Amino acid sequence: MKYGQAGKPHGIIGKIMGRLMEKMNGTEVPATISRLHIEPNDHVLEIGFGPGKSFKAISKLLETGKIYGIDHSETMLQMAKKNNTKLIEEGKLNLRLGSVEELDFAAASIDKVLTINCIYFWKDAVGSLKKIHTILAENGVLAITVRNSKHGLNKLYTRESLRDLLQESGYADVKIELLGKENLIIAIGKK
Ligand SMILES: C[S@@+](CC[C@H](N)C(=O)[O-])C[C@H]1O[C@@H](n2cnc3c(N)ncnc32)[C@H](O)[C@@H]1O
């Protein structure tokens, strides 16, 4: 599969994409975080963090908890590191290069997982969602946010297809929210 600049930003154009994501995807971050009900001691993982916009907001909800992030783009990794130097230095945030297809966190080690505007690019969504299910702790929560659009990549997922996908991958209490004004779909599943 060819990812293109949105799916795997690289080089100068990739950096420009990253800046655009910072500007454009502002609604997704608070909307997704609020649905995870993050607790002060949670371990939180973001998959496909792009420029790393969510980390400061997540860190404000944590005390002893930690944040982890994986993204398969070296350009995004560097941009996100630059945008979150303080959190990394404080040991609250751990970012690394990695793909959802090769998720290697220990079983039951993560309490909350979020992935925003990213699932369109996954090669095997059910396989990856099952892996996420394995690394989630008991009562852990996954939030998937996508744009609800009839164009381009965004049309790959609908409320119905996201519900089916989460149920097929073993998630319980699946809830799908449509944020009409923001044109977003947020899918929540529990371990
Ligand atoms: C459209 S950007 C969205 C970035 C950010 N979440 C946002 O909403 O602003 C998609 C991001 O997911 C990453 N990505 C895509 N497929 C991935 C995969 N299979 N594993 C890890 N990261 C992936 C890309 O490198 C890119 O940074």
The ligand as a Gaussian input file, in Angstrom:
#p B3LYP/6-31G(d) Opt

LIG

0 1
 C       -3.578000      12.106000       8.895000
 S       -2.288000      11.956000      10.081000
 C       -3.154000      12.348000      11.600000
 C       -2.240000      12.836000      12.690000
 C       -2.943000      13.232000      14.002000
 N       -3.504000      12.081000      14.660000
 C       -4.009000      14.268000      13.730000
 O       -5.209000      13.947000      13.709000
 O       -3.641000      15.429000      13.520000
 C       -2.057000      10.207000      10.240000
 C       -0.852000       9.862000      11.102000
 O       -0.887000       8.457000      11.362000
 C        0.384000       7.898000      11.064000
 N        0.131000       6.510000      10.622000
 C       -0.570000       6.107000       9.537000
 N       -0.625000       4.778000       9.459000
 C        0.054000       4.308000      10.542000
 C        0.361000       2.996000      10.998000
 N       -0.055000       1.926000      10.327000
 N        1.062000       2.859000      12.144000
 C        1.494000       3.977000      12.817000
 N        1.258000       5.233000      12.419000
 C        0.533000       5.406000      11.288000
 C        0.973000       8.801000       9.995000
 O        2.376000       8.725000       9.932000
 C        0.474000      10.174000      10.418000
 O        1.333000      10.795000      11.343000

